[in-house]
Amino acid sequence: MAGRRERIILATDLGIAMAEYLDGDEEAVDAASDLEFMQDPDDRPVPFQFDILRVALIEVPAGRLIGVMWWYPIPYGPTLSRTSWNIGIKLISEARGRRHGARAARLLVRYLFDTTEVDRVQATTEEANLPGLRGLELAGFRREGILRGITIRGGERRDMVLYGLLRSDLEPDDDTDHTPCCG
Ligand SMILES: CC(C)(COP(=O)(O)OP(=O)(O)OC[C@H]1O[C@@H](n2cnc3c(N)ncnc32)[C@H](O)[C@@H]1OP(=O)(O)O)[C@@H](O)C(=O)NCCC(=O)NCCS
């Protein structure tokens, strides 16, 4: 977009870069995506406070915005040792089919383990979301169970599959830059 400055690149892997999020990125990605598994909007106040943090996904070297990822803390208890990051991802329709989702999730996992002391990253997706399930498995997440009725989509309460990845699940060489996650 005209007038935009260069983004700060945080990490790269085989044709994609995880980069600084700029205002309007999520709207631009939504406009170029099918919104098949998007949960219903819900603006009601919640009884806790947290920030949702975001990064952009860029095709390299072209520089095109192809997706966004976000994360927020899940407090399973009142200490950092009982906190998990929950991540989400969305790619524009045209950028799908090349395992970029798994590659991007792996970059974000490494970034979160490198820059925070939280030892667990998790993600949820619906059982019917086959690219979502498979992408998490390709990124190294383990299936942990079903969260019954945890989301509302299309006016109906729905189950989600919970996936988790612990710092101790990473291979010893996973802390090197530019290690492809999944070929
Ligand atoms: C989830 C998402 C990021 C994955 O995109 P992607 O990385 O391009 O995914 P791919 O199309 O490369 O598919 C990933 C894997 O799922 C498999 N897959 C895709 N569609 C499939 C289907 N209908 N049946 C079985 N497997 C399927 C692919 O074959 C691939 O596995 P393989 O390479 O081992 O064969 C993308 O679909 C998306 O943005 N969806 C909308 C938002 C969303 O649902 N996010 C996830 C929940 S937060």
The ligand as an ORCA input file, in Angstrom:
! r2SCAN-3c Opt
* xyz 0 1
  C      -5.496    -23.475      8.471
  C      -4.705    -22.826      7.341
  C      -3.782    -21.750      7.907
  C      -3.862    -23.924      6.653
  O      -3.378    -23.393      5.438
  P      -2.193    -24.114      4.606
  O      -0.945    -24.127      5.388
  O      -2.162    -23.493      3.270
  O      -2.736    -25.588      4.548
  P      -2.515    -26.626      3.362
  O      -3.571    -26.454      2.322
  O      -1.092    -26.599      2.922
  O      -2.857    -27.982      4.104
  C      -2.136    -28.413      5.239
  C      -2.247    -29.932      5.278
  O      -3.635    -30.281      5.410
  C      -3.975    -31.160      4.364
  N      -5.344    -30.878      3.930
  C      -5.817    -29.723      3.426
  N      -7.120    -29.866      3.113
  C      -7.446    -31.148      3.410
  C      -8.631    -31.906      3.310
  N      -9.773    -31.369      2.843
  N      -8.600    -33.202      3.699
  C      -7.490    -33.751      4.196
  N      -6.306    -33.076      4.332
  C      -6.303    -31.785      3.935
  C      -3.019    -30.830      3.242
  O      -2.931    -31.917      2.330
  C      -1.745    -30.584      4.015
  O      -1.139    -31.780      4.441
  P       0.009    -32.511      3.555
  O       0.892    -31.412      3.030
  O       0.663    -33.437      4.501
  O      -0.720    -33.193      2.440
  C      -5.657    -22.181      6.293
  O      -6.490    -23.185      5.781
  C      -6.491    -21.037      6.837
  O      -6.043    -19.900      6.913
  N      -7.763    -21.343      7.190
  C      -8.678    -20.303      7.736
  C      -8.407    -19.958      9.188
  C      -8.306    -21.195     10.050
  O      -9.126    -22.106      9.943
  N      -7.291    -21.228     10.911
  C      -7.019    -22.395     11.778
  C      -7.656    -22.299     13.091
  S      -6.971    -20.986     14.092
*
